[in-house]
Amino acid sequence: MKNTIIEYCLKKKGATLEYPFGPHPLVIKVAGKMFALIFEGNGVNVYINLKCDPVIAENLREQLEAVRPGFHMNKKHWNTVIIDGSLSESDIFDMINHSYDLVVNNLSKSLRESIL
């Protein structure tokens, strides 16, 4: 699943893979802004930090055991999603899309137009 998530993220327009903190975690950015941070925590599960609207973030955390406040991130704007099989691939992809869209929509108009 980790490779599928990475591939999905990298299909986003302007997405780049970087390792700003060393070999782990891997960070996926658009226009130099992070929208996904992927790491392995306990040797079993993969974790992905995703940007999220604060209201939606809180709702997801209340409804889904696999969604928690962002690990080592601003907990108001980031969620950590545990990839443990409890969420469907489409649910994970929807959260990635939301994160990407939040970052892209915050870019300047000229930068956004150059990507899209």
C-alpha positions as CSV (number, residue, x, y, z in Angstrom):
1,M,0.0,0.0,0.0
2,K,2.9,2.4,0.7
3,N,4.1,2.3,-2.9
4,T,0.5,2.8,-4.1
5,I,0.2,5.9,-1.9
6,I,3.5,7.3,-3.1
7,E,2.6,6.7,-6.7
8,Y,-0.8,8.3,-6.3
9,C,0.8,11.4,-4.7
10,L,3.4,11.7,-7.4
11,K,0.7,11.7,-10.1
12,K,-0.5,15.0,-8.8
13,K,0.5,17.9,-11.1
14,G,3.8,19.5,-9.9
15,A,4.3,16.9,-7.1
16,T,7.9,16.1,-6.1
17,L,9.5,13.6,-3.8
18,E,12.0,14.9,-1.3
19,Y,14.0,13.7,1.7
20,P,14.6,16.9,3.7
21,F,15.0,15.1,7.0
22,G,17.3,12.3,5.8
23,P,16.3,8.9,4.4
24,H,13.1,8.9,6.4
25,P,10.4,10.2,6.3
26,L,9.7,10.9,2.6
27,V,8.0,14.2,1.9
28,I,5.9,15.0,-1.1
29,K,5.6,18.6,-2.1
30,V,4.0,20.8,-4.6
31,A,5.7,24.2,-5.4
32,G,8.0,23.6,-2.4
33,K,5.1,23.1,0.0
34,M,4.5,19.8,1.7
35,F,1.2,18.0,1.3
36,A,2.1,14.5,2.4
37,L,4.7,13.1,4.7
38,I,5.0,9.3,4.7
39,F,6.8,7.2,7.3
40,E,6.8,3.8,9.0
41,G,6.3,3.9,12.7
42,N,6.4,0.5,14.3
43,G,7.7,-1.7,11.4
44,V,4.1,-2.9,10.7
45,N,2.0,0.2,9.7
46,V,2.7,3.0,7.4
47,Y,1.6,6.5,8.5
48,I,0.9,9.5,6.3
49,N,0.6,13.1,7.5
50,L,-1.9,15.1,5.5
51,K,-3.0,18.7,5.6
52,C,-6.7,19.0,6.4
53,D,-9.3,21.7,7.0
54,P,-9.6,22.0,10.8
55,V,-13.3,21.3,10.9
56,I,-13.0,18.2,8.6
57,A,-9.9,17.1,10.5
58,E,-11.8,17.0,13.8
59,N,-14.7,15.2,12.2
60,L,-12.4,12.5,10.7
61,R,-10.6,12.0,14.1
62,E,-14.0,11.5,15.8
63,Q,-15.3,9.1,13.2
64,L,-12.2,7.1,12.2
65,E,-9.8,5.3,14.6
66,A,-7.0,5.4,12.0
67,V,-7.1,9.2,11.8
68,R,-5.3,11.1,14.6
69,P,-3.8,14.6,15.2
70,G,-0.7,15.2,13.0
71,F,2.4,13.6,14.5
72,H,5.1,16.3,14.9
73,M,2.8,18.7,13.0
74,N,0.4,21.5,13.7
75,K,-2.4,19.4,15.0
76,K,-5.1,21.9,14.0
77,H,-4.2,21.6,10.3
78,W,-2.6,18.2,10.0
79,N,-3.8,14.6,10.5
80,T,-1.8,11.4,10.7
81,V,-3.6,8.6,8.9
82,I,-2.6,5.1,9.9
83,I,-2.5,2.7,7.0
84,D,-3.6,-0.4,8.8
85,G,-6.3,-1.8,6.4
86,S,-9.2,-0.2,8.2
87,L,-9.6,2.6,5.5
88,S,-10.5,2.0,1.9
89,E,-8.0,3.0,-0.8
90,S,-10.5,5.6,-2.0
91,D,-10.9,7.1,1.4
92,I,-7.1,7.5,1.6
93,F,-7.0,9.0,-1.9
94,D,-9.8,11.4,-1.0
95,M,-7.7,12.6,2.0
96,I,-4.6,13.0,-0.2
97,N,-6.7,15.0,-2.7
98,H,-8.0,17.3,0.0
99,S,-4.4,17.9,1.3
100,Y,-3.1,18.6,-2.2
101,D,-6.0,20.9,-3.0
102,L,-5.5,22.9,0.3
103,V,-1.9,23.5,-0.5
104,V,-2.4,24.3,-4.2
105,N,-5.3,26.7,-3.4
106,N,-3.0,28.6,-1.0
107,L,-0.4,29.3,-3.6
108,S,-0.3,32.6,-5.5
109,K,-2.4,32.7,-8.6
110,S,0.5,32.8,-10.9
111,L,2.2,29.8,-9.2
112,R,-1.0,27.9,-9.1
113,E,-1.6,28.5,-12.8
114,S,1.9,27.4,-13.7
115,I,1.3,24.0,-12.0
116,L,-2.3,23.4,-13.2
